[in-house]
Amino acid sequence: MSIDVWAPKSTRVRLRRLDDSGDTVVEDIEMTSASDGWWTAPIDLADGERYGFVLGDGDDLRPDPRSRRQPGGVHEASAWFDPSVYAWNDDAWTGKQLAGGLIYELHLGTFTPEGTLDAAIGRLDHLVDLGVTHVELLPVNGFNGTWNWGYDGVLWYTVHEAYGGPEAYQRFVDTAHAAGLAVIQDVVYNHLGPSGNYLPEFGEYLREGSRNTWGDSVNLDEDAVRAYIVENALMWMSDYHVDGLRLDAVHALLDHRDPHVLQEIAERTDALSAHRGIPLTTIAESDMNDPKLILPREAGGYGLTAQWSDDWHHTAHVALTGETIGYYEDFADLDAFRKVSEGGFFHDGTYSSFREEKHGKPIPEDVPNWRLVTFAQDHDQIGNRAAGDRLSQSLDYDHLAAAAVLTLTAPGTPMLFMGEEWGATTPWQFFTSHPEPELGKATAEGRIAEFAKMGWDESTVPDPQDPSTFENSKLDWDEVGEGDHAQLLGLYRELAKLRRERPELTDPSRDGLSAAAREAEGGRVYELRRRDLVVVVNLSDAEASASVASGARVLLATAEGVVLDGTALSVPAGASAIVGPVL
């Protein structure tokens, strides 16, 4: 066995071994310079053994850039972790394809009171009963502090110690598979966090002077950095048996090489999928509205499995709330619902008032509907509001029921954000725990300034560094069985069951797909047709009517008063209904 590290900036590298506490040096081993900036030392490390690297002639210990475990945090020694020690029980797992699936996005630190992987295992039955097929975890990589959304990661190969570390992660995936659930891991390759990032001391991981929204951009011109990313992606799907990745903000990946790093990830993922004999999923988050991400490589695309559709979210949000400020402005267009339902993107080369330029490209008609992930709520669209307020904190039951119907009958692959299924009243706010006072102060002040610029009341912006901001964001599981919460949860379960039973709701083709919105007294009525199945969401103050196929029956109604008389459907104000033929 040998320990290797890429450190072209250093003329000397030592591997430092420490005692079990990580406080006392056992020995320093001079590493040998190899080719292309790599250093190596022929040595065996025991599972759990503490170690790190000393660069140059100094004495400061640095964690392994590919560390799997950081017991003392991102500034301290690494602990060797051997993923092959774990005895997996998922040999019979055949995976889950994304087509026809239902994704559930969750943040480990706030999903349960304990905020750990093992505690989350105890809630997997809830997801199974709901009808979820894919559990998507927000980033679990190592960040400085105790709690964080996870997008401030600086050691991408680790599993955050407060969540339980890498062994607990293996237990979680193994148990999820036993329950019939696939696991998607959210990964961040577009930037590194503000504290604990020692990678630039080793090599040119970042492009100095080339910045994106979050800091210096990652140096994708460097072969070793590209390998660092691609091999990390493969690590989750091989060593941890993960079923796919959600790739954060891929529009911030500055890559001029061919193939693009996203294509390289897709190609390597497809090869691993063939080797493992199970479907592996790659989902991009992108604000570019560019179908190239999901087009087949034979057609000049990158060949990723799917991408998020913010346009669908914006359309649904405006429909449900009436908000039309900022990037929501364009989606007040009466035609927005038809366009995103039938074509996937609203901005497909049209003028975006928010960006003040033309934006996006159309999706070819032969691209399957399920390749777009659609959602009414997610971590960003809730957490990046000033107070982190969910739809449930401003909408009544009828509107929350409408959100459920819109989400689970949409042509895309639906995704729920944790707690959405019962209308959780707890907010999900932006929280950090930077130990450095100056960084914590800058984060809090920056947050307030950002929302003040957009006209929000500063007093409504919680301090991200205040522990109560994190605690307030934890789900209250006592709500699940109470009143409207229980009724809403029952509706989501019924809708998920209907998606499994009705082929129209998972049909990948645009054939027989049409949508329309119309003005009515006090609001709008939304109508979606998927072959002979008709969905009516009445967000007006008047009764809505629709024509349906002969022999149809009411499959679901969110309120009393829905009447089907032959081919004439009547839906009362505030109600939603799904009507279709008997199979």
C-alpha positions in Angstrom: 0.0 0.0 0.0 1.1 3.5 -0.6 -0.2 6.9 0.4 -0.2 9.5 -2.4 -0.9 13.2 -2.6 -0.9 15.8 -5.4 1.2 18.7 -4.2 3.0 20.3 -7.1 3.5 23.6 -5.2 5.7 22.0 -2.6 9.4 21.0 -2.9 9.1 18.8 0.2 6.2 16.7 1.6 6.1 14.6 4.8 3.4 12.2 5.9 2.8 12.7 9.6 1.4 9.9 11.7 -0.3 10.8 15.0 -1.6 8.9 18.1 -5.2 8.0 18.5 -6.1 11.4 20.0 -4.5 13.2 17.0 -2.5 15.4 19.4 0.9 13.7 19.5 3.2 13.1 16.6 4.3 9.5 16.2 6.6 9.9 13.2 7.2 12.0 10.1 7.9 10.1 6.9 9.6 11.8 4.0 7.5 11.3 0.8 9.1 10.7 -2.6 8.4 13.0 -5.5 6.8 11.2 -8.4 5.6 12.5 -11.8 3.2 15.4 -12.5 3.4 16.9 -9.0 2.5 13.7 -7.1 4.2 12.5 -3.9 4.2 9.0 -2.5 5.1 7.0 0.6 5.0 3.2 0.8 3.1 2.7 4.0 0.1 1.0 5.5 -2.3 3.0 7.7 -4.7 1.2 10.0 -8.4 1.9 9.8 -9.0 4.9 12.1 -5.3 6.0 12.3 -4.8 9.7 12.4 -2.5 11.3 9.8 -1.9 14.4 7.7 0.7 16.1 5.5 3.3 18.7 6.3 4.2 20.8 3.3 7.7 22.3 2.8 9.9 23.0 5.8 7.2 24.2 8.1 5.4 22.2 10.8 1.8 22.9 10.2 -0.3 19.8 9.7 -2.8 19.7 6.8 -5.6 17.2 6.3 -5.5 14.8 3.3 -7.3 16.5 0.3 -8.9 13.1 -0.2 -9.6 12.4 3.4 -12.6 10.2 4.1 -13.0 11.2 7.7 -12.2 14.3 9.9 -12.9 13.4 13.5 -11.7 16.8 14.8 -13.0 18.9 12.0 -11.6 20.3 8.7 -8.6 22.0 10.4 -7.3 18.8 12.1 -5.7 15.5 11.2 -7.5 13.1 9.0 -8.4 9.6 10.0 -7.8 6.7 7.6 -11.0 5.1 6.5 -11.2 1.8 4.6 -14.6 1.6 2.9 -14.1 -2.1 2.2 -14.4 -3.0 5.9 -18.2 -2.6 5.9 -20.2 -5.7 5.2 -22.9 -4.7 2.7 -26.2 -6.4 2.7 -27.6 -5.0 -0.6 -26.4 -7.7 -3.1 -30.0 -8.2 -4.2 -30.5 -4.4 -4.8 -31.4 -3.8 -8.5 -31.6 0.0 -8.3 -34.3 2.4 -9.3 -34.6 4.2 -12.6 -35.5 7.8 -12.4 -38.4 7.5 -14.9 -41.6 7.1 -12.9 -39.8 8.1 -9.7 -40.6 10.4 -6.8 -37.6 12.3 -5.3 -37.5 13.5 -1.6 -34.9 16.1 -0.8 -33.7 16.3 2.8 -31.1 17.9 4.9 -29.7 15.5 7.5 -29.1 18.1 10.2 -32.7 19.3 10.3 -34.6 16.2 9.1 -34.7 14.7 12.6 -34.1 16.2 16.1 -30.8 14.3 16.4 -29.6 15.4 13.0 -27.7 12.2 12.2 -27.7 9.5 9.6 -28.7 6.9 12.1 -31.7 9.0 13.2 -32.7 9.5 9.5 -32.7 5.7 9.1 -35.5 5.6 11.7 -37.7 7.8 9.3 -37.2 5.8 6.1 -40.5 3.9 6.7 -42.3 7.3 6.5 -40.7 7.9 3.0 -41.7 4.4 1.9 -45.3 4.9 3.0 -45.3 8.2 1.2 -44.4 6.5 -2.1 -40.9 8.0 -2.5 -38.4 6.2 -4.7 -35.3 8.3 -4.4 -33.9 10.0 -1.3 -31.8 13.0 -2.2 -29.4 14.2 0.6 -28.1 17.7 0.7 -24.2 17.8 0.7 -22.6 15.8 3.5 -19.0 16.7 2.8 -16.7 18.2 5.4 -17.3 21.9 6.3 -16.0 24.1 9.2 -18.4 24.3 12.1 -21.1 22.0 13.4 -24.2 22.9 11.3 -24.4 24.2 7.7 -26.5 23.7 4.6 -23.5 21.8 3.3 -22.5 24.0 0.4 -19.5 25.4 2.3 -17.7 22.1 2.0 -13.8 22.1 1.8 -13.1 18.4 1.9 -15.3 16.8 -0.7 -14.3 13.2 0.1 -15.4 13.2 3.7 -18.7 12.6 5.4 -19.4 15.3 8.1 -18.6 13.9 11.5 -21.6 15.3 13.2 -23.8 13.3 10.9 -22.1 10.1 12.0 -19.1 9.9 9.6 -18.6 7.5 6.7 -19.5 4.3 8.4 -22.9 5.7 9.3 -23.3 6.8 5.7 -22.8 3.3 4.6 -25.4 2.1 7.1 -27.9 4.7 5.8 -27.4 3.7 2.1 -27.6 0.0 3.0 -30.8 0.4 5.0 -32.3 2.6 2.3 -31.7 -0.1 -0.2 -33.3 -2.7 2.1 -36.4 -0.5 2.2 -36.5 -0.2 -1.6 -35.2 3.4 -1.7 -32.5 4.7 -4.0 -30.1 7.4 -2.7 -29.0 10.5 -4.6 -26.1 12.5 -3.1 -25.9 16.3 -3.7 -22.3 17.2 -4.6 -20.7 20.6 -5.0 -17.9 21.0 -7.5 -18.2 24.7 -8.4 -16.5 26.3 -5.4 -15.0 25.7 -2.0 -16.1 27.0 1.3 -14.6 30.1 3.1 -12.9 28.3 6.0 -10.7 25.2 6.1 -9.8 25.2 2.4 -6.1 24.2 2.3 -6.2 22.8 -1.2 -4.5 25.9 -2.8 -1.5 25.2 -0.6 -1.1 21.8 -2.3 -1.8 22.8 -5.9 -3.7 25.0 -8.4 -7.1 23.9 -7.4 -8.6 27.3 -8.0 -8.3 29.9 -10.7 -7.2 33.1 -9.0 -9.0 36.2 -10.3 -11.8 34.0 -11.9 -14.8 34.1 -9.6 -18.4 32.9 -9.6 -21.1 33.8 -7.1 -19.4 32.0 -4.2 -15.7 32.7 -4.7 -12.8 31.6 -6.9 -13.8 29.2 -9.6 -12.4 25.7 -9.7 -9.5 25.2 -12.0 -10.8 22.7 -14.6 -7.8 23.4 -16.8 -5.7 21.2 -14.5 -5.8 17.5 -15.1 -5.3 16.6 -11.4 -8.2 18.8 -10.4 -10.5 17.3 -13.0 -9.5 13.9 -11.7 -10.2 15.1 -8.1 -13.8 15.8 -9.2 -14.5 12.9 -11.4 -13.0 10.3 -9.0 -15.0 11.9 -6.2 -18.2 11.4 -8.2 -17.3 7.8 -8.8 -16.4 7.3 -5.1 -20.0 7.9 -3.9 -21.4 5.5 -6.4 -18.8 2.7 -5.9 -17.5 2.8 -2.3 -20.8 4.0 -0.8 -23.2 2.3 -3.2 -25.0 5.6 -3.9 -27.5 5.4 -6.8 -26.8 8.8 -8.3 -25.7 12.4 -7.9 -27.3 15.8 -7.9 -24.7 18.2 -9.3 -24.9 21.6 -7.8 -25.0 24.8 -9.9 -23.3 23.4 -12.9 -23.6 26.7 -14.7 -20.7 27.9 -12.4 -18.3 25.2 -13.8 -16.0 27.1 -16.1 -14.7 24.5 -18.5 -13.5 25.2 -22.0 -12.0 21.7 -22.7 -13.5 18.9 -24.7 -15.1 16.8 -23.3 -16.7 19.0 -20.7 -16.2 17.7 -17.2 -20.0 17.1 -17.0 -19.8 14.8 -20.0 -16.8 13.0 -18.5 -18.8 12.4 -15.3 -21.8 11.2 -17.3 -19.6 8.8 -19.4 -17.8 7.4 -16.3 -21.1 7.0 -14.5 -22.7 5.1 -17.4 -19.6 2.8 -17.5 -20.0 2.2 -13.7 -23.7 1.6 -14.2 -23.0 -1.1 -16.8 -20.4 -2.7 -14.5 -22.7 -2.7 -11.4 -25.7 -3.7 -13.4 -28.0 -1.1 -11.9 -29.2 2.3 -13.1 -27.1 5.3 -11.9 -28.5 8.8 -12.1 -26.9 12.2 -12.7 -29.1 15.2 -12.2 -27.8 18.8 -12.9 -28.9 22.0 -11.3 -28.5 24.7 -13.9 -30.0 28.1 -14.5 -29.0 28.0 -18.2 -32.2 26.4 -19.6 -29.9 24.5 -22.0 -31.1 21.0 -23.0 -27.5 20.1 -24.0 -27.0 18.8 -20.4 -29.6 16.0 -20.9 -29.3 15.4 -24.7 -27.6 12.1 -25.7 -23.9 12.3 -26.4 -24.8 11.0 -29.9 -26.8 14.2 -30.4 -24.1 16.5 -29.1 -25.2 16.6 -25.5 -23.5 15.7 -22.3 -25.7 12.7 -21.6 -26.7 13.5 -18.0 -29.9 11.8 -16.8 -31.9 14.9 -15.8 -31.9 18.5 -14.8 -33.9 20.7 -12.4 -36.6 22.9 -13.9 -36.6 26.2 -12.0 -39.1 27.5 -14.6 -41.7 24.9 -13.5 -41.1 26.0 -9.9 -41.5 29.7 -10.7 -44.7 29.0 -12.6 -46.2 27.0 -9.8 -45.1 29.5 -7.1 -46.7 32.4 -8.9 -49.9 30.4 -9.4 -50.1 29.5 -5.8 -49.0 32.7 -4.1 -49.5 35.5 -6.6 -45.9 36.8 -6.0 -44.5 38.4 -9.1 -41.4 40.2 -7.9 -37.8 39.6 -9.1 -37.5 36.5 -11.3 -41.1 35.6 -10.7 -42.3 38.6 -12.8 -42.2 36.9 -16.2 -44.1 33.8 -14.8 -47.3 35.9 -14.2 -47.9 35.4 -17.9 -51.1 33.4 -18.4 -49.4 31.2 -20.9 -46.5 30.2 -18.6 -48.3 27.1 -17.2 -49.1 25.8 -20.7 -45.5 26.5 -21.9 -43.7 24.8 -19.0 -46.1 21.9 -18.9 -45.9 21.2 -22.7 -42.3 22.2 -23.4 -40.4 22.1 -20.2 -38.9 25.6 -20.2 -40.7 29.0 -20.2 -37.6 30.8 -21.3 -36.4 28.9 -24.4 -34.9 31.8 -26.2 -37.4 34.4 -25.0 -36.6 37.7 -23.2 -36.0 37.4 -19.5 -36.8 40.6 -17.7 -34.8 39.5 -14.6 -31.7 38.9 -16.7 -32.5 41.7 -19.2 -31.6 39.5 -22.2 -32.8 36.5 -24.1 -32.5 33.3 -22.2 -32.6 29.6 -22.8 -33.1 27.2 -25.7 -36.1 24.9 -26.5 -36.1 21.3 -25.5 -36.4 18.9 -28.5 -39.8 17.2 -28.6 -38.3 13.7 -28.4 -36.7 14.3 -25.0 -38.7 12.4 -22.4 -40.7 14.5 -20.0 -39.2 12.8 -16.9 -35.7 14.2 -17.7 -36.9 17.5 -16.0 -37.1 17.4 -12.2 -40.1 19.6 -11.2 -41.0 20.9 -7.7 -43.1 23.5 -5.9 -40.5 23.8 -3.1 -36.9 23.0 -2.5 -34.1 24.0 -0.2 -33.0 27.0 -2.2 -36.5 28.4 -3.0 -37.4 28.2 0.7 -34.1 28.9 2.4 -33.1 31.8 0.3 -36.3 33.7 1.2 -35.6 36.3 3.9 -37.3 34.3 6.7 -37.0 30.9 5.2 -40.8 30.6 5.0 -42.5 27.6 3.4 -45.7 27.7 1.4 -47.4 26.3 4.4 -46.7 29.5 6.4 -48.8 31.7 4.0 -51.2 29.4 2.2 -54.4 27.7 3.4 -55.2 24.0 3.0 -56.8 24.3 -0.4 -53.8 26.0 -1.9 -51.4 23.4 -0.3 -53.6 20.7 -1.7 -53.4 22.4 -5.1 -49.6 22.5 -4.8 -49.6 18.7 -4.2 -51.8 18.0 -7.2 -49.8 20.3 -9.5 -46.5 18.7 -8.4 -47.5 15.1 -8.6 -49.3 15.3 -11.9 -46.7 17.4 -13.7 -45.0 15.8 -16.7 -41.6 15.9 -15.1 -40.1 13.8 -12.3 -41.6 15.3 -9.1 -39.5 16.2 -6.1 -40.6 17.1 -2.6 -38.7 19.0 0.1 -38.8 17.4 3.5 -41.9 18.2 5.4 -43.8 19.5 2.4 -45.9 16.4 2.4 -47.6 17.4 5.7 -47.4 21.2 5.3 -44.7 21.5 8.0 -45.0 24.8 9.8 -41.3 25.0 10.7 -39.3 27.4 8.5 -36.1 26.3 6.7 -33.7 29.1 7.1 -30.2 29.9 6.1 -27.9 28.8 8.9 -24.1 28.6 9.5 -21.8 27.9 12.4 -18.5 29.5 11.4 -16.2 29.4 14.4 -14.3 32.5 13.2 -16.1 35.5 14.7 -15.2 37.8 11.7 -16.5 35.3 9.2 -19.7 34.8 11.1 -20.2 38.5 11.4 -19.5 39.0 7.7 -22.0 36.2 6.8 -24.8 37.7 8.9 -24.2 41.3 7.6 -24.0 40.1 4.0 -27.3 38.3 4.4 -29.1 41.4 5.8 -27.6 43.6 3.1 -28.7 41.2 0.3 -32.3 41.3 1.4 -32.3 45.0 2.2 -31.3 45.6 -1.4 -34.3 43.6 -2.6 -36.7 45.6 -0.3 -37.2 43.1 2.5 -37.6 44.2 6.1 -34.2 43.7 7.7 -35.9 42.6 11.0 -37.3 39.5 9.3 -33.9 38.2 8.4 -32.7 35.7 11.0 -29.0 35.7 12.0 -27.5 32.6 10.3 -25.0 32.3 13.1 -27.6 32.2 15.9 -28.0 28.6 17.0 -31.8 29.2 17.2 -31.9 29.7 13.4 -30.6 26.1 13.0 -32.9 24.7 15.7 -36.0 26.5 14.4 -35.4 24.8 11.0 -35.7 21.3 12.3 -38.9 19.4 11.4 -41.5 19.0 14.1 -42.6 15.4 13.6 -45.4 15.7 16.2 -47.3 17.6 13.5 -47.6 14.6 11.2 -50.7 13.1 12.7 -52.6 16.3 13.5 -55.6 17.8 11.7 -54.9 19.4 8.3 -51.3 18.0 8.4 -52.6 14.4 8.5 -55.1 15.2 5.8 -52.5 16.7 3.5 -50.1 13.8 4.1 -53.0 11.5 3.1 -53.4 13.4 -0.1 -49.8 13.2 -1.0 -49.9 9.4 -0.4 -53.0 9.1 -2.5 -51.4 11.2 -5.3 -48.2 9.1 -5.2 -50.3 5.9 -5.4 -52.2 7.4 -8.4 -48.9 8.1 -10.2 -47.9 4.5 -9.8 -51.3 3.2 -11.0 -52.0 5.5 -13.9 -49.7 5.2 -16.9 -50.8 8.7 -18.1 -49.0 10.3 -15.2 -45.6 8.8 -16.0 -45.9 8.9 -19.8 -42.6 10.2 -21.1 -44.0 11.4 -24.4 -45.6 14.8 -25.2 -48.3 13.0 -27.2 -51.6 13.7 -25.7 -50.1 16.3 -23.4 -51.7 19.8 -23.2 -52.2 22.5 -20.6 -54.0 25.8 -20.2 -54.7 28.5 -17.7 -57.6 30.9 -17.8 -58.7 33.9 -15.8 -61.7 33.5 -13.6 -63.4 35.4 -10.8 -60.8 36.1 -8.1 -58.0 33.9 -9.6 -57.1 31.4 -12.3 -58.1 27.9 -13.3 -55.3 25.5 -14.4 -56.1 22.5 -16.6 -53.7 19.7 -17.6 -54.5 16.9 -19.9 -52.5 13.8 -20.2 -54.2 11.7 -22.9 -57.7 11.0 -21.5 -56.8 12.0 -17.9 -57.8 15.5 -16.9 -56.4 17.5 -14.0 -58.3 20.7 -12.9 -56.9 23.0 -10.2 -59.3 25.8 -9.4 -57.6 28.7 -7.7 -60.4 31.1 -8.4 -63.5 32.1 -6.4 -65.9 30.6 -8.9 -66.9 27.1 -10.0 -64.8 25.8 -12.8 -65.9 23.4 -15.5 -64.2 21.1 -18.0 -65.1 18.5 -20.6 -63.9 15.0 -20.1 -64.0 11.8 -22.1 -67.1 9.6 -22.0 -66.9 6.9 -19.3 -64.5 8.8 -17.1 -64.7 8.8 -13.3 -63.3 11.0 -10.6 -60.0 9.5 -9.5 -59.2 12.1 -6.8 -60.8 15.3 -5.4 -59.3 17.5 -2.7 -62.7 18.8 -1.5 -66.4 17.9 -1.6 -68.6 19.3 -4.3 -66.8 17.9 -7.4 -69.5 16.7 -9.8 -69.1 14.6 -12.9 -72.2 14.5 -15.1 -71.5 12.5 -18.2 -68.7 14.4 -19.9 -69.1 17.6 -17.9 -66.9 18.1 -14.9 -67.6 20.8 -12.3 -65.0 21.7 -9.7 -65.9 24.1 -6.8 -63.8 27.2 -5.9 -60.5 26.2 -4.2 -60.8 22.6 -5.1 -58.7 20.3 -7.4 -59.8 17.2 -9.2 -58.3 14.4 -11.3 -60.6 12.6 -13.8 -59.8 9.7 -16.1 -61.2 6.6 -17.7 -61.5 3.3 -16.0 -58.5 1.1 -16.7 
